[in-house]
Amino acid sequence: MSAAQLSYQIHGLAVLLSLILFVTRGIWMLQESPMLKARWVKISPHIIDTVLLVSALIASYLMFWRYGVNPNYVTVMMVGLLVYIAIGLVALRLGKTKAIRASAFVLAVLVFLYLSAVGIMKTPTPFLMPAAVASGVAQ
Ligand code: HEM
């Protein structure tokens, strides 16, 4: 396995762990659970999200940037990560009312799922039918 493949696989794994942890914390937030204050719950997202970002940067460098290429979808992922972090902060920390925190939580999960689809399909528009299929040239 090449270094590019390894960093890509680690990125995919960190993405999955990050989503599981974020959804779990969101549910605890809605239940007002004391679990949110547990030490490991406070620390592990930082570790996992750092792995997610560092592995993404290494994969992007090895696959694209060192050849002077930057696909659109990688830019979308970088901007999307910032958006996800901001909305996630509102959901788990900054939101003043439970309604605001709950809405931000749902929105953050949707942004995350969109970014996952972008990564898997390797396009900023993963839910659009490819033009060749839409026009009947390919199936
Ligand atoms: C919340 C943020 C992010 C999510 C949810 C996400 C999700 C994903 C997923 C699900 C994949 C496919 C992995 C697999 O099939 O094993 C992927 C691939 C990838 N991601 Fe991300 N990602 C995020 C942030 C980033 C960032 C910030 C960058 C760039 C700095 C990035 C760069 C990449 C690259 C280069 C690939 C490989 C695509 C290819 O094979 O061409 N991702 N991402």
Boltz pocket constraint, residues with backbone or C-beta under 6 A from the ligand:
constraints:
  - pocket:
      binder: B
      contacts: [[A, 8], [A, 9], [A, 11], [A, 12], [A, 13], [A, 15], [A, 52], [A, 53], [A, 56], [A, 57], [A, 59], [A, 60], [A, 63], [A, 74], [A, 77], [A, 78], [A, 80], [A, 81], [A, 84], [A, 111], [A, 112], [A, 113], [A, 115], [A, 116], [A, 117], [A, 118], [A, 119], [A, 120], [A, 122]]
      max_distance: 6.0
